[in-house]
Amino acid sequence: MKGLIQRVSRARVDVAGKSVGAIDRGLLLLLGVEAQDTCEGADKLLHNVLNYRVFPDDSGRMNRNLQQAGGGLLVVSQFTLVAETGRGLRPSFSRGASPGQAEALYNYFVAQAQARFAPVACGVFAQDMQISLVNDGPVTFLLEAG
């Protein structure tokens, strides 16, 4: 399981021209699910997302996590994160989870996030989504459950 986090001033996800999730200051998480991923891996990644120190302290150093910063979390499914891009000029998605497995783990991740943290907003699995964001910094990190 891979998660690309971006520290944002604000972020919103739209489906068919309507907002389905939005946050102000916080983290936008693009979440990719691979075939070997498990609920345990999702729990580990969620722990890392919530506790990764990417927000500035009073000295301007990245020493505060999402909870300490009082930000929101916007979770969006992103199957292209698990693409194999090392060969050729076309991505391969053979490492990706099946749609059913990916949706189940995505829903599990969102439910666990909502149980442990607020506010949490999310996109809609397997939909064509448009994401608007203001990346604060810019600050972007790729986290992996493994």
Steps between C-alpha positions, in 0.01 A plus 500: 500500500634838402392841615609826347442775755498867417485771765226734382347833588177365353391212278177385338390204292213525252302231319280601206545866588390462864724516806505167685776580749701801612738611773676817596853472640614140524608205287380376164568127482503322164467130588611212277424136583719212383400133466691385811361773728316416823302671774812488717692692234216751475513550878876558486469749215219685679715522815783648290272747322350628825835521679743608225647833605456735203352809666717779638553563869555847646855498360384411148638144515287205389432362848120482520275226370150538361331469837732753664445743213121466524462427130262293294562185294368455145537140374476430126548161331781510241572170326769654278730529805565126482593500132825342386686765302852361476472355150367645179277799450170361621421427866412150612244448775570132567601573863167667569227336703185378327221761504309310770803458726610860445156638580472288815841617627431862402168490691674335796769771500241781489292341778808459721606860428154626595503293820840636607498857371277787398439665266537244221359553152534269202452456130284234334671172413538423126349828388644764271599767753639848472722612784569863579770580753742758624818313594650674801877516466492307271521201732443153350608155626447144379425263789485121468339249735771240443 
